[in-house]
Amino acid sequence: MSHAHDHPHLPAPPTPPVTPEDSGSQALADALRSSFFIVKCLMALLAVIFLCSGVFTVGPDKKAIILRFGKPVGEGEKALLGPGFHWAFPAPIDEVKKIPAGQIRIARSTVGWYATTPEMEAAKTEPPPAESLNPVRDGYALTSDANIIHVRATLRYRITDAVRYEFGFTNAPDFITNALNNAILFAAAHFTVDSILSTDVTAFREKVRARIDQIIDQQQLGITIEQSDVESIPPRQEKVKTAFSAALQAGIKRETLLNEARRYENEVLSKAQSEASARTNSASTDQTRLVEFVAAEAKKFQDLLPEYQANPALFTALRQSETLERVLPGVQEKIFVPGASGQPRELRLLLSREPMKPKTAPEAPAHEDKH
């Protein structure tokens, strides 16, 4: 078998002529290569756009949670995304839930309020009262003494557990409104109509707040109450309203009289207690003084007892003389006649004797004249 390098001087075989079918195939191949390149670029561009569409931002007063195929990415606080730029797979892989965790949210309860419209509320007007209360249209609350009042409340709260708030309930705002409705009806059933409207207004509001706090703790709603407002009024029908007004005025007058009576009672009791304390202190002082006096007299008699026992007659005479000097200090001559012991006694007075000279104070020595 011969090879080309064995015959270097032989001419090369002629090139076959190009047919039109080969040129079309080449053009088609070039066009397909260009099309595939463009498709690849478009696919890469679409992939970049697809991935970039997952970029999102979270506002300064919000939190975000990424749901991947319906489940939160992360647990507890780790699932919450703070303010700033974040990325997630676009739908349908991921879904972003934004929660206003830092904002004050409001829940309003009108289960016990009469029928009105937002426009009337904004204009601070109210519809005219009907002849009687319509339970289908108007809300109300029953008190413990079987009376009817209108009550509404507004609750301002802040979300503290966004995961629990968003995924623990089907509709957390509606649940909070229902809890507020429950608190109003529950509290109204524990107070009389006079207590709610006049005497225990603060206690009724505190009861509503305590009930809603209890529900929040039991159900773990993941919120913190910032403020609660409760408003109560009697039924708006004219006759009932007049009767309620008269009863309210009577209750106010009653409370005024009771307060005055209590004030007078306090004044009388205070004065009596002061007088009793003063008399008790005076009696205690007199008691102490008398006890000290009796003790001093007893000690004095105890000290004199040996002298009396030594010479009773002399002791008696000395004590009598001291007593006469103390009782009759201005008398110059004193005569003591002891009582008769069953025997007659004779008393003789010398009437013509020379009277005694009165005692005079000693004269002071004369001072010499130094001049």
Secondary structure, DSSP 4 states (H G I P E B T S, - for coil): ---GGG-TTSPPPPPPPPPHHHHHHHHHHHHHHHHHHHHHHHHHHHHHHHHHTTEEEE-TT-EEEEEETTEESSSGGGG-B-SEEEE-PTTTTEEEEEE-TTSEEEEEEEEES----HHHHHHT--PPPPSS--TTT---EE-TTS-EEEEEEEEEEEES-HHHHHHSSS-HHHHHHHHHHHHHHHHHTTS-HHIIIIITHHHHHHHHHHHHHHHHHHHT--EEEEEEEEEEE---SHHHHHHHHHHHHHHHHHHHHHHHHHHHHHHHHHHHHHHHHHHHHHHHHHHHHHHHHHHHHHHHHHHHHHHHHH-HHHHHHHHHHHHHHHH-TT-S-----PPPSSS--------SSPPPPPP-PPPPPPPPP--
